[in-house]
Amino acid sequence: MAVAASLFILLILIAAILAPVAATCDPSATDSRSVLTPPSKEHILGTDRLGRDIFSRTVYGARISLFIGFIAIGMAVLIGIFIGAMAGYYGGSIDTILMRFVDTMLCFPTIFLILAVISLLGPSIFNIMIVIGATNWMGIARLVRAQVLTLKERDFVAASKVMGAKDSWIILRHLIPNAIGPVLVSATLGIGGAILVESALSFLGIGVQPPTPSWGNILMDGRSTLGVAWWLTVFPGLFILFTVLSYNILGEALRDIAEPRLKR
Amino acid sequence: MKLHVNILEVKNLKIYFHTSDGIVKAVEDISFEIEKGKVFGIVGESGSGKTLTAVSILKLISWPGKIMGGKILFNETDLLTMDEKALNNIRGSKISLVFQEPASSFNPVFTIGEQIVETVLTHQGVSRSKAKEITFEYLKRCRIEEVKKTFYDYPHQLSGGTKQRAMIAMALVNSPELIILDEPTTALDATIQVQILDLLDEIIHKENLSILFISHNFGIIARMCGRVAVMHKGKIVECRDTKSLLINPKEQYTISLLESVKALSW
């Protein structure tokens, strides 16, 4: 399972990176002669109501969706590690303040927070990344804090202090590298979630704006013609499904490696 | 010119722990001095404050423990009044420490060599390749076979004895003036203990090091230390020349401690 999932992720990644090569047509080229054609040799996943090739749009959409997923989670990981390491290492009032802030952030229903921020700042790829990143770091911060709390009592940290190491050095070299395992698991699971949130936002029309294709807005595009052209919604939907599923399976496989005791 | 130069003088040191049940006096008013080039031992049972004393010399006591008074003079400057930055320059370069547990004293995600090289780079303004050279030299000096392999090994790939040798190499690498050995052989089995003690003996005499040697083992103290202090419940019970203390103990506690050793070897 995990191998199949990684292969699928790899395939999508390669397709996204090589989008100009992998796509059979220009994703925004309209063709009034072939509107809403079902999957055929020429258009393997069919065309939409403007005659655009769905396969090419999906491949370019993968670029946007994955890019948003990676950058957003990358941001969440950086914020989470920073906050978690600070709270865990310094403890005391710094810990209390940061962790209560985390609790507060966790109280907001994420999707409404994102909706509110996007309607204020306006929808753009950049804003979506920021907002997804800024609402996903709390779990990672808690993970890192818990790891740091146990790691900082270990002898090698004391040994490093004895050798005259500065706090920043101890955090960067001794604590974070040892705490990174669970963070990776969490981040992998998070990428699937981020892709889903992006798709949902685009589907609601406040995510990636047309004509830039993303999986969510291709899906939304096909909604109005669902009765006559099933391929418009089914294929991008399947891509979202399998990609998110693959990230979840990979994340769980990584967790089994990191924490074998949880394995069933 | 003074005849005896003291590298370290601890005067009336007090370390208290502030707990919810009140103040625990972990170290109560102890004083001792270490002469340059000599090995000074602290012996005592678990919980007598030996390690705490050692750690306090580098001012590495964390809350709820606190140094409540006294002076720690290193080369006649008081370490307790120094700021963190100045202390970091002393830690590892002028004073270094070897812990009891070699298994957990190295960071598991980096190679042994890398960690020693970093210690060199922290305190000596040398290039990375020069630091590597120095590391090789000290690993060799600590009688590690297959220096190259050990350098690139991760901590879990080495035996406890080799790890402790590497730890000693790391403590020596910046040529410190004082080395604190906190039960350096306690976690090792008997044959390895002897090897490590031989190595320490050899290095101490060759390099003329000043050592604070902490142990609960009278046999090791007798072998290694010129002078020794017996600690009990945070106080120094007796502090004298090792030979005269062993032959002719004055305090009741020292006598009973020595009795227990005899009972064991019987």
Chai-1 contact restraints between the chains, C-beta under 6 A:
chainA,res_idxA,chainB,res_idxB,connection_type,confidence,min_distance_angstrom,max_distance_angstrom,comment,restraint_id
A,R154,B,S104,contact,1.0,0.0,6.0,A-B,restraint_1
A,D155,B,F99,contact,1.0,0.0,6.0,A-B,restraint_2
A,D155,B,E101,contact,1.0,0.0,6.0,A-B,restraint_3
A,D155,B,S104,contact,1.0,0.0,6.0,A-B,restraint_4
A,D155,B,S105,contact,1.0,0.0,6.0,A-B,restraint_5
A,F156,B,S105,contact,1.0,0.0,6.0,A-B,restraint_6
A,F156,B,F106,contact,1.0,0.0,6.0,A-B,restraint_7
A,F156,B,N107,contact,1.0,0.0,6.0,A-B,restraint_8
A,A159,B,S105,contact,1.0,0.0,6.0,A-B,restraint_9
A,K161,B,L60,contact,1.0,0.0,6.0,A-B,restraint_10
A,V162,B,L58,contact,1.0,0.0,6.0,A-B,restraint_11
A,V162,B,R91,contact,1.0,0.0,6.0,A-B,restraint_12
A,V162,B,L97,contact,1.0,0.0,6.0,A-B,restraint_13
A,M163,B,G92,contact,1.0,0.0,6.0,A-B,restraint_14
A,M163,B,T119,contact,1.0,0.0,6.0,A-B,restraint_15
A,G164,B,N88,contact,1.0,0.0,6.0,A-B,restraint_16
A,G164,B,R91,contact,1.0,0.0,6.0,A-B,restraint_17
A,G164,B,G92,contact,1.0,0.0,6.0,A-B,restraint_18
A,G164,B,T122,contact,1.0,0.0,6.0,A-B,restraint_19
A,H174,B,N107,contact,1.0,0.0,6.0,A-B,restraint_20
A,P177,B,V109,contact,1.0,0.0,6.0,A-B,restraint_21
A,N178,B,V109,contact,1.0,0.0,6.0,A-B,restraint_22
